[in-house]
Amino acid sequence: MAEQAKIAAKETRSAVPEEHRSYGVTTCGAALGDKAYIAAFLDLQARRLSNDIDSMSPGVILQVIDDLARESAQCASVALYYSLQCRADYLLGTHLPSETRDLAERVDASLRKAYARCCRVDLLNIEGTWDNQVDPTSHRGFMVLRTSHGGFGFRPLERRALFLNTIVSAIPQMMGTDNTPPLWPSLGKVLGTDSFKGGNAEKCWGVFLSSGSAWSKELESEIVRVKELRNAALLAAQRPHPPQANEVFDTSNIGFGFGIEKLHRAVFNEIRAHDAEALRLRAGKLPPNDPRRLAFQHSRTDKYSNTLIPSMPDPRTPFTSLEFCSAIQNKAGAHQSALTGLVGRPIKSSAQTTLVVDPSGYNIKKAQGAKHDGTRQHHDAHVNAISKGLASARIRHKGGRNGNPRTCKDIFSGISVPTEEGTRAYQHIIPDLEINGRPLDEGPLAGKIFLADVKTLSPCDAYTDNQTGEPNAAVNARQKRVNLDYHAKAQRLDEHYGCNESHGFKARLNSHGRDGVVLGPVIGAFGEMSDDIKHIADAIATELANEHCSYYSDKKPKTVRSYFRNQLYRSWGLGAHRGWARLLLDRRCLVGTSNAPRGCSNRSNYRSAHDEETAYDSYMNPEPGFRAGPGDSYDAA
């Protein structure tokens, strides 16, 4: 009877006209049916996402990037980071990995072209970004790191396990757990009726993996693959075996992932942490002056430097496309596309030693005696940024655009010096800022008046000579020199003018700060910053948080302080990257050739009274008497 029914069903299907036949169905954006139908559906989606820009039907990824990049490379990069690289995630999570492999490879190829369009350099090229490159895949390794590890956050095919994530999330809901009823109990024979109840967590996939289902086979294959990825990352990072305990990877295949919140993130956070260590080891094997080594080692964990990729465009720190691409290339340790054709040309300056343009632009940035005063403008921009932050927190200070007064002259006035010297003697030491922390109740600057001398550290010998491999090592070493130089200068002035120990320059200097320490905020060549800048940022964030919480009593000070601190990370970090990019682009006119492009053209306009900034300040710092908390208005009196 069964055989007869099978034959009858086959004959009935054969009798259906071709135009009325159905080989599959698309539901909720996923294809079900014959393999050919699913393959055709995924091929259509791959073409929709990843077709070349010059095809009859351009792909979404490259079309969006091309449209945005014409206006702003930064906007295109942000769209790529937050949206476009995730466009295929749903398809990868709702179809078998064997079915989506071709789709993922085509999307990855399209994303590679998109990143090259945004950055003006192909950082994902496995053959390297310049000829005869040592370790040519290091830039690709840099790209796939998380931004918090100093990378770009790119997620290629091998760094995704979305099908695994979907299955681990969906099947327990189908069968039900101790806390939730089953949604599809009729699948109990395939999935196991009580697989996710009681004490079955360690063997919850046992019934499913033994069912012989194509889906179960691919689930087990994905579990094995991510474990192999982790083992490979451990090996590359030279981590011990067996590794430290991990709640995700220490479980067997039949219990993998169940009960883990945000499994995909947990899996790849672990893997990427080892990837970061492996790349650190690889960077340490590069030549001491290799730009990839310098950029990664010194800025990989710095929160200011690492804001470049994930930050939304800031109206207070606008980038032109040229500036953004230059900043990206500098952060990645790549060659500067803006210097193509100028490499090897001499740089005009009044210095005795004539430098020539190098592919990374380091010589242009560190050139001394150059015209147009670019170094001072770069320095003053950072002083003004810190001054603006202090003013926003109502921290009194001297120096900078928002200081009162805007200069720190005459800080040493009153010291007894020869009459003929007059006030000139007091101008031998002029810090950039004097920060009055006496009114502050908490924070690293509370209770003292601090002197600060802001420094910018170009990519000079301070980087190549530092072989520690520690992040921020060069800027922190330069910071220590600031304090030593100030005290040495004060000692020399005391000896020159015959000042006594209790009323001389050194005594006045020791009356500031903690034990006379002079702050030395240093902005590094890759956007990284020294510890003293972080102390100033903490003081500003603390004051802003205290003021904000005085109006909104339902907010936690720690959370609000973290918010304001992150705002400073973004604003100051983007300002640092833009400052170095502008210095390089502006100084191209110093190259000894008649057709060298001049800087300062097409620069983004800065509006101090920008509407968004006004709205932000109005919301975050309301007038006194506005609100005490939700529903708790009160009068200013």
C-alpha positions in Angstrom: 0.0 0.0 0.0 2.8 2.4 0.9 4.6 1.7 -2.4 1.4 2.2 -4.3 0.8 5.5 -2.6 4.3 6.6 -3.4 3.9 5.8 -7.0 0.5 7.6 -7.1 2.0 10.7 -5.5 4.9 10.7 -8.1 2.4 10.4 -11.0 0.3 13.2 -9.6 3.3 15.5 -9.3 4.4 14.6 -12.8 1.0 15.6 -14.1 1.3 19.1 -12.8 2.2 21.6 -15.6 5.7 23.2 -15.2 4.3 26.7 -14.9 2.2 25.6 -11.9 5.0 23.7 -10.1 6.7 25.0 -6.9 10.2 24.1 -5.8 10.4 26.2 -2.7 9.0 29.1 -0.8 10.6 32.2 0.7 9.3 33.0 4.2 10.5 35.7 6.6 13.4 36.5 4.2 14.7 32.9 4.2 14.4 30.2 1.5 13.0 26.7 2.0 12.7 24.0 -0.6 14.9 22.2 -3.2 18.7 22.9 -3.1 18.5 24.5 -6.5 15.8 26.9 -5.3 17.8 27.9 -2.2 20.9 28.3 -4.3 19.1 30.5 -6.8 17.6 32.6 -4.0 21.0 33.1 -2.3 22.7 33.9 -5.6 20.1 36.6 -6.2 20.8 38.0 -2.7 24.5 37.9 -3.3 24.1 39.9 -6.6 21.9 42.4 -4.8 24.5 43.0 -2.1 27.8 42.6 -3.9 27.6 43.4 -7.6 30.3 45.7 -8.9 29.5 49.4 -9.1 29.7 49.4 -12.9 27.3 46.5 -13.5 23.8 46.9 -14.8 22.4 46.4 -11.3 25.0 47.8 -8.8 25.3 46.0 -5.5 23.9 47.7 -2.4 27.3 47.8 -0.6 29.4 49.4 -3.3 26.5 51.7 -4.4 26.0 53.1 -0.9 29.8 53.5 -0.4 30.3 55.2 -3.7 27.4 57.7 -3.0 28.6 58.5 0.5 32.4 58.6 -0.3 31.8 61.3 -2.9 30.7 63.6 0.0 32.6 62.2 3.0 34.9 59.2 3.4 34.2 59.3 7.1 30.5 58.9 6.6 31.1 56.0 4.2 33.4 54.3 6.7 30.8 54.6 9.5 28.1 53.2 7.3 30.4 50.3 6.4 31.3 49.7 10.0 27.8 49.8 11.5 25.5 48.7 8.7 26.9 47.4 5.4 29.2 44.7 6.7 26.1 43.3 8.6 23.8 43.2 5.6 24.3 39.5 5.0 24.1 38.4 8.7 20.4 37.4 8.6 21.0 35.2 5.5 24.0 33.6 7.1 22.0 32.9 10.3 19.0 31.4 8.6 20.6 29.1 6.0 23.0 26.3 6.3 26.7 27.3 6.2 27.3 25.0 3.2 24.6 27.0 1.3 25.9 30.4 2.2 29.6 29.9 1.7 29.6 31.4 -1.8 27.4 34.3 -0.7 29.7 35.1 2.2 32.8 35.0 -0.1 31.2 37.4 -2.6 30.1 39.8 0.2 33.6 39.7 1.7 35.1 40.6 -1.7 32.6 43.5 -2.0 33.5 44.7 1.5 37.2 44.6 0.6 36.5 46.9 -2.3 34.4 49.1 -0.1 37.1 49.5 2.5 39.7 50.3 -0.2 37.3 53.0 -1.5 37.0 54.5 2.0 40.6 54.3 3.0 42.2 54.8 -0.4 44.5 51.8 0.3 43.7 48.1 0.2 44.4 47.0 3.7 42.8 43.6 3.1 45.2 42.6 0.4 46.9 39.4 1.4 49.9 40.3 -0.8 50.5 43.4 1.2 50.1 47.2 0.6 53.6 47.9 -0.8 56.3 46.0 -2.6 58.6 43.6 -0.8 56.6 44.0 2.4 57.7 41.9 5.4 54.7 40.0 6.8 52.3 41.2 4.0 49.1 39.9 5.8 49.7 42.0 8.9 47.4 44.8 7.7 44.6 42.2 7.2 45.2 41.0 10.7 44.9 44.6 11.9 41.6 45.0 10.1 39.8 42.1 11.7 40.7 43.1 15.3 38.1 44.8 17.4 38.4 48.6 17.6 39.1 48.3 21.3 42.2 46.3 20.4 43.3 48.9 17.9 41.7 47.4 14.8 38.9 48.1 12.3 36.3 45.6 13.5 36.0 43.9 10.1 34.3 40.6 10.3 35.2 38.3 7.3 33.5 34.9 6.7 35.8 32.9 9.0 35.0 35.3 11.8 31.3 34.7 11.8 29.2 31.9 13.3 25.7 33.2 12.9 24.1 29.9 12.0 25.5 28.5 15.2 24.2 31.5 17.1 20.7 31.1 15.6 20.4 27.4 16.3 21.6 27.7 19.9 19.0 30.5 20.4 16.0 29.0 18.6 15.9 25.3 19.4 15.7 25.7 23.2 12.6 27.9 22.6 11.1 25.2 20.4 11.5 22.5 23.0 11.0 24.7 26.1 13.1 25.0 29.2 12.5 24.9 32.9 11.1 28.5 32.7 9.4 28.6 29.3 6.9 26.3 27.6 7.7 24.6 24.2 6.7 26.3 21.0 7.0 23.2 18.8 6.6 20.1 21.0 6.0 17.8 18.0 9.7 18.0 17.1 10.5 16.2 20.4 11.7 13.0 18.6 14.3 15.0 16.7 15.3 17.6 19.2 14.7 15.8 22.5 11.6 16.6 24.6 13.5 17.3 27.8 16.9 18.2 26.3 16.9 21.7 27.8 15.3 20.9 31.1 16.6 19.8 34.5 20.2 18.8 34.5 20.5 18.2 30.8 22.5 21.3 30.0 25.7 19.5 29.5 24.2 17.1 27.0 21.4 19.2 25.6 22.4 18.6 21.9 22.8 14.8 22.2 19.4 13.8 20.7 19.6 16.4 17.9 23.2 15.6 16.9 22.4 11.9 16.7 19.3 12.4 14.6 21.2 12.4 11.3 19.6 15.7 10.2 21.5 17.9 7.8 21.0 20.8 10.2 22.5 18.8 13.1 25.5 17.8 11.0 26.2 21.5 10.2 25.7 22.6 13.8 28.3 20.1 14.9 30.6 21.2 12.1 30.3 24.8 13.2 31.0 23.9 16.8 34.2 22.1 15.7 35.1 25.0 13.4 35.0 27.7 16.1 36.9 25.5 18.5 39.6 25.1 15.9 39.6 28.8 15.4 40.2 29.4 19.0 43.0 26.7 19.1 44.7 28.4 16.1 44.4 31.8 17.8 45.9 30.4 21.0 48.8 28.8 19.1 49.5 32.1 17.2 49.4 34.0 20.5 51.8 31.5 22.1 49.4 31.0 24.9 49.8 27.9 27.1 47.9 24.7 26.5 45.5 23.8 28.0 44.4 27.5 28.2 42.7 29.2 31.0 39.2 28.1 31.9 36.4 29.5 29.7 32.7 28.8 30.2 32.0 28.7 26.4 34.8 26.6 25.1 35.3 24.2 28.0 32.0 22.4 27.4 31.7 19.4 25.1 30.1 19.6 21.7 26.8 18.1 23.0 26.5 21.0 25.5 28.1 23.8 23.6 26.7 27.3 24.0 23.4 26.6 25.8 22.7 29.2 28.5 25.4 31.6 27.3 24.1 35.1 26.8 25.0 36.6 23.4 26.9 33.5 22.3 28.4 34.9 19.1 29.9 37.8 21.0 31.3 35.6 23.7 32.9 33.2 21.2 34.6 35.8 19.1 35.6 38.1 22.0 37.6 35.2 23.3 39.1 34.5 19.8 39.8 38.2 19.0 41.6 38.7 22.4 44.1 36.0 21.4 44.3 37.5 17.8 45.3 40.8 19.4 48.1 39.2 21.3 49.2 37.3 18.2 49.3 40.5 16.2 51.3 42.2 19.0 53.9 39.4 18.7 53.9 39.7 14.9 54.4 43.5 15.2 57.4 43.0 17.5 59.1 41.0 14.8 58.8 43.7 12.2 61.8 46.1 11.6 62.1 48.8 14.4 61.1 51.6 11.9 58.3 49.8 10.2 55.2 52.1 10.4 52.9 49.1 11.1 54.9 48.2 14.2 55.1 51.8 15.4 51.4 52.5 15.0 50.1 49.3 16.4 52.4 48.9 19.4 52.1 52.5 20.7 48.3 53.0 20.1 46.6 49.6 20.2 44.9 50.1 23.6 44.5 53.8 23.7 40.9 54.9 23.9 41.6 58.3 22.3 43.3 56.8 19.3 40.8 54.0 18.9 37.9 56.3 18.5 38.7 57.0 14.8 36.9 54.0 13.3 33.7 53.6 15.4 32.9 57.3 16.0 30.1 59.0 14.2 31.1 62.2 12.4 31.3 65.0 14.9 30.1 68.5 13.8 32.7 70.0 16.2 35.6 68.0 14.6 34.8 67.7 10.9 37.0 65.8 8.5 37.5 66.3 4.8 37.8 63.0 2.9 41.5 63.7 2.4 42.0 64.3 6.1 40.1 61.2 7.1 41.9 58.9 4.6 45.2 60.3 5.8 44.2 59.6 9.4 43.2 56.1 8.6 46.4 55.3 6.8 48.4 56.8 9.7 46.5 54.8 12.3 47.1 51.6 10.2 50.8 52.3 9.6 50.1 52.3 5.8 51.7 54.5 3.2 50.1 57.9 2.6 48.2 58.0 -0.7 48.3 61.8 -0.6 52.1 61.6 -1.0 52.1 59.5 -4.1 54.5 61.0 -6.6 56.2 63.1 -3.9 58.2 60.3 -2.2 62.0 61.1 -2.3 61.5 64.8 -2.9 63.4 67.2 -0.6 61.4 69.1 2.1 62.0 72.8 2.2 63.0 74.0 5.7 65.6 76.1 7.5 67.1 73.1 9.2 70.7 72.2 8.5 69.7 68.6 7.6 67.5 68.3 4.5 64.8 65.6 4.9 63.1 63.9 2.0 59.5 62.7 1.8 59.0 59.1 3.0 56.0 57.0 2.0 54.4 57.3 5.5 54.9 61.0 5.7 56.8 60.9 9.0 59.6 63.2 7.8 57.0 65.8 6.7 55.4 65.8 10.2 58.7 66.0 12.1 60.5 68.5 9.9 61.8 71.4 11.9 62.2 75.0 10.6 59.4 74.5 8.1 57.3 77.5 6.9 53.7 78.3 7.7 54.0 77.5 11.5 52.0 74.2 11.2 53.6 72.7 14.3 52.5 75.6 16.5 49.0 75.6 15.0 48.7 71.9 15.7 49.9 72.4 19.3 47.6 75.3 19.9 44.6 73.4 18.7 45.1 70.8 21.4 45.6 73.4 24.1 42.4 75.1 23.0 40.5 71.7 23.0 41.6 71.1 26.6 40.7 74.7 27.6 37.3 74.2 26.1 36.8 71.0 28.1 37.8 72.8 31.3 35.5 75.7 30.6 32.6 73.4 29.9 33.1 71.9 33.4 33.5 75.4 34.9 37.0 74.6 36.1 38.9 77.9 36.3 42.2 78.0 34.4 44.6 80.3 32.6 45.8 79.7 29.1 44.0 78.5 26.0 41.1 80.0 24.1 38.7 79.7 27.0 41.2 80.6 29.8 41.0 83.7 31.9 43.4 85.2 30.9 44.4 83.3 27.7 48.1 83.3 28.6 50.1 82.0 31.6 52.6 84.8 31.6 53.8 86.3 34.9 53.1 83.1 36.9 56.5 83.6 38.4 56.0 87.3 39.1 57.0 88.6 42.5 60.3 86.7 42.6 63.2 88.9 43.5 65.4 89.4 40.4 67.8 92.2 39.3 65.9 95.4 38.4 67.5 95.7 34.9 65.9 92.4 34.0 62.4 93.8 34.7 59.5 91.4 33.8 61.5 89.6 31.2 62.9 87.3 33.9 59.4 86.0 34.7 58.8 84.9 31.1 61.6 82.3 31.0 59.0 79.7 32.0 55.5 80.0 30.5 53.3 76.9 30.7 50.4 76.3 28.4 47.8 76.0 31.2 47.3 76.7 34.9 44.4 74.6 36.2 42.8 75.6 39.5 41.7 72.4 41.1 41.3 73.9 44.6 37.5 74.2 44.5 37.1 70.6 43.2 35.9 68.1 45.8 37.1 64.9 44.0 39.1 63.8 41.1 42.8 63.7 40.2 43.2 67.5 40.2 41.3 68.2 43.4 42.8 70.6 46.0 45.8 71.9 44.0 46.7 74.4 41.3 48.4 72.5 38.5 50.7 73.7 35.7 50.5 71.9 32.4 52.7 72.1 29.3 51.0 70.4 26.3 53.3 68.6 23.9 52.8 67.0 20.5 55.1 64.0 19.7 55.8 63.5 16.0 56.9 60.1 14.7 60.5 60.7 15.5 63.3 58.7 17.1 61.3 58.6 20.4 59.2 55.9 18.8 61.9 53.8 17.0 64.2 54.0 20.0 61.5 52.7 22.4 61.7 48.9 22.2 59.5 48.0 25.1 56.5 47.3 22.9 54.2 48.7 25.6 51.3 50.9 24.5 51.7 54.6 25.1 55.3 54.1 26.1 56.7 57.0 23.9 54.1 59.6 25.1 54.5 58.7 28.7 58.3 58.9 28.5 57.9 62.3 26.9 55.5 63.3 29.7 58.1 62.5 32.3 60.7 64.7 30.6 58.3 67.7 30.8 58.4 67.7 34.6 62.2 67.1 34.7 62.8 69.9 32.1 60.7 72.4 34.1 62.5 71.7 37.4 65.9 71.8 35.7 65.0 75.2 34.1 63.8 76.5 37.4 67.1 75.4 39.1 69.2 77.1 36.4 67.1 80.4 36.8 67.7 80.3 40.6 71.4 79.9 40.1 71.5 82.6 37.4 69.6 85.2 39.4 70.9 84.2 42.8 67.4 83.4 44.2 67.2 81.7 47.6 65.6 78.3 48.1 62.4 79.5 49.7 61.5 82.3 47.3 63.0 81.3 44.0 61.7 79.8 40.8 62.0 76.3 42.0 60.1 77.1 45.3 57.3 78.7 43.2 57.2 75.7 40.9 57.1 73.3 43.9 54.0 75.2 45.2 52.0 73.9 42.3 50.6 70.4 41.8 51.4 67.4 44.0 55.0 67.7 45.2 55.7 70.2 42.4 54.9 67.8 39.6 54.2 69.7 36.3 51.6 68.0 34.1 52.9 67.0 30.7 49.9 66.1 28.5 51.4 64.6 25.3 49.5 63.9 22.0 51.3 61.1 20.2 51.8 60.6 16.4 49.1 58.0 16.2 46.4 59.8 18.2 47.5 58.2 21.5 47.8 60.3 24.6 49.7 60.3 27.8 48.4 59.6 31.3 48.2 63.3 32.3 45.6 64.0 29.6 43.5 61.2 31.0 43.8 62.8 34.5 42.5 66.1 33.1 39.7 64.3 31.2 38.7 62.5 34.5 38.5 65.8 36.3 36.4 67.4 33.6 34.1 64.3 33.4 33.7 64.3 37.2 32.6 67.9 37.4 30.2 67.6 34.5 28.7 64.4 36.0 28.2 66.1 39.4 26.5 69.1 37.8 24.3 66.9 35.7 23.3 64.7 38.6 22.4 67.8 40.6 19.5 68.3 38.1 18.7 64.7 37.4 18.7 62.9 40.7 17.7 59.5 39.2 21.1 59.2 37.3 24.0 57.3 38.7 27.2 59.6 38.9 29.4 56.7 37.8 27.4 56.1 34.6 27.1 59.8 33.8 30.8 60.3 34.4 31.6 57.5 32.0 29.4 59.1 29.4 31.2 62.5 29.6 34.5 60.8 29.6 33.7 58.9 26.4 32.6 62.2 24.9 36.1 63.6 25.6 37.7 60.4 24.2 35.9 61.0 21.0 36.3 64.7 20.7 40.0 64.8 21.7 40.8 61.6 19.8 39.3 62.8 16.6 41.0 66.2 17.0 44.4 64.5 17.4 43.9 62.4 14.2 42.7 65.4 12.3 45.5 67.5 13.5 48.2 65.2 12.2 46.4 64.7 8.9 46.1 68.5 8.4 49.8 69.0 9.3 50.8 66.4 6.6 48.4 67.7 3.9 49.3 71.3 4.6 53.0 70.7 4.4 52.9 69.1 0.9 53.5 72.6 -0.4 57.0 72.4 1.2 58.1 69.7 -1.1 60.6 70.9 -3.7 58.5 70.5 -6.8 56.4 73.0 -8.7 53.3 70.9 -8.9 53.1 69.9 -5.2 49.5 70.4 -3.9 49.0 73.2 -1.4 47.3 72.5 1.9 44.4 74.2 3.5 42.2 73.8 0.5 38.7 72.4 0.8 39.0 72.2 4.5 35.9 71.5 6.6 34.4 74.6 8.1 34.2 74.8 11.9 31.2 76.7 13.4 31.7 77.5 17.1 28.0 78.2 17.4 26.8 75.0 15.7 23.1 74.3 16.3 23.8 70.7 17.4 26.4 71.8 19.9 24.0 74.4 21.3 21.3 71.8 21.7 23.7 69.4 23.3 24.9 71.9 25.9 21.3 73.0 26.6 20.2 69.4 27.2 23.2 68.2 29.2 23.8 71.4 31.2 20.4 73.0 31.8 20.0 76.3 33.6 19.9 76.1 37.4 16.4 75.5 38.7 15.3 73.6 35.6 14.8 70.1 37.0 15.7 68.0 40.0 14.6 64.7 38.5 11.7 63.2 36.7 8.6 65.1 37.6 10.4 67.1 40.3 10.5 70.7 39.0 11.3 73.4 41.5 11.9 77.1 41.4 15.3 78.6 41.2 14.7 80.4 44.5 
